[in-house]
């Protein structure tokens, strides 16, 4: 298979692969809560809630999205390990976002960090045996537990860069 075809297939399975590049996904995943804490530490609520435009998320919205996504990843990781060739349930992130105005950045980061710590413990307990376990995403196709980890890491890096840009 040609290199371009492999890259295209990787991008289809993991739309965040370009952010992860060659970084170890578990290293990124484990470090993200602390990186987020460093980014928002001492920032005012006003700064964290400022929307760059009506169609763009604020830092608070991104943190809420990360908390919601971490819940989804928790379920996906565990079902991938527990069930034979599980089919992932996609969700509408914009529908979830309607409640974000009722949350604080601190609530979102605390929730994300707690669930992420639990997920890292789970991941470390099942790796390397689970890495090749197949799972299907209805919109992306058949992937593995490893692909989910890579998606999580790339997703983190994408949103870390967005938050960094918003806080400049």
Secondary structure, DSSP 8 states (H G I E B T S, - for coil): --HHHHHHHHHHH-TTHHHHTTS-HHHHHHHHHHHHHHHHTT--HHHHH--SSTTS--HHHHHHHHHHHHHHHHHHHHHHHHSTTEEE----HHHHGGGGGGS-HHHHHHHHHHHHHHHHHHHHHHTTTTTT-EEEETTTEEEEHHHHHHHHHHHHHHHHHHHHHHT-
